[in-house]
Amino acid sequence: MAAAQQAAPKRPDYSPYLGRYRDAWFGDVTVYQQGTQLWWKAARSPRLVGQLLPYRGNTYVVRWKDRSFNTVDAFTAFALDAQGRAASLKMDTIVPYPTGTSYDFQDLDLQRVE
């Protein structure tokens, strides 16, 4: 285990995920790197900014930076094309929706924008 950890790159390669994605209803989302961290930011909702934390494979957990409003963290799964570059991303909440709120992350169809 220790040998595998030492052999693993110290800095993950996020380049396949970086870029702009668009949903027809929600608008643009940017996935960007800041230092060694991967981030998610919505253009139309400036408070929806979160760090993407590795979960499993091409799936990350977006942990929202602004914890003051009742938005649940979400899974973010990238679909890769034949070259290994993210072509789209789908989202879903990690926990059931809080009573009286509606976070329809699963309805977003975010496609990469060139």
Secondary structure, 3 states (H helix, E strand, C coil): CHHHHHHCCCCCCCCCCCEEEEECCCEEEEEEEECCEEEEEECCCCCCEEEEEEEECCEEEEEECCCCCCCCCEEEEEEECCCCCEEEEEEEECCCCCCCCCCCHHHCCEEEEC
